[in-house]
Amino acid sequence: MLVEVSDDGAGFDARRLRRRAVDMGLLSAEKVAELTEQQSYELAFLPGLSTRAEATDLSGRGVGSTR
């Protein structure tokens, strides 16, 4: 299996990733508060986490998007 990743240059917003992880019930606010910035970026790999208001199987996860 080959996974290809590309970057649109927008990058990740660590605060937004932390907030969404809590909002989606993936981590507690207490646990998120303990994360380093690097660990916050790693939240992007949690199953189901998306910063998009709506993500589908066709549109992808929308992790880096601000829309």
C-alpha positions in Angstrom: 0.0 0.0 0.0 1.3 3.4 -0.9 0.1 6.6 0.9 0.8 9.8 -0.8 0.5 13.1 1.1 0.6 16.6 -0.3 0.6 20.0 1.4 -1.4 23.0 0.3 0.8 25.2 2.4 -1.9 26.2 4.9 -0.4 23.9 7.6 -2.1 22.7 10.8 -3.7 24.9 13.4 -2.7 23.2 16.7 -5.3 25.1 18.7 -8.0 24.1 16.3 -6.9 20.4 16.4 -7.0 20.4 20.2 -10.4 22.1 20.3 -11.9 19.7 17.8 -10.5 16.7 19.6 -12.4 17.9 22.7 -15.5 18.9 20.9 -15.7 15.5 19.2 -15.2 13.7 22.5 -11.9 12.1 21.4 -9.9 13.5 24.3 -10.8 15.3 27.6 -10.0 19.0 28.0 -7.6 18.1 30.8 -5.7 15.7 28.5 -5.6 18.2 25.6 -4.2 20.9 27.9 -1.2 18.7 28.7 -0.2 18.2 25.1 2.9 19.7 23.6 2.5 21.5 20.2 4.0 18.5 18.4 1.6 16.2 20.2 -1.2 18.5 19.1 -0.2 18.1 15.5 -0.4 14.3 15.9 -4.1 14.6 16.8 -4.6 14.9 13.0 -4.0 11.2 12.8 -6.8 10.3 15.3 -9.6 8.2 13.6 -12.6 10.5 12.9 -11.0 13.8 13.7 -11.8 16.5 11.2 -11.7 20.3 11.4 -14.3 20.5 8.6 -17.9 21.1 9.5 -18.7 18.3 7.2 -16.4 15.6 5.7 -17.5 12.7 3.5 -15.8 9.7 2.1 -15.3 11.5 -1.2 -14.2 14.8 0.3 -11.7 13.4 2.7 -11.1 14.3 6.3 -10.4 18.0 5.8 -7.9 18.2 8.6 -6.0 21.2 7.4 -8.9 23.1 5.9 -10.3 26.3 7.5 -13.6 26.2 5.6 
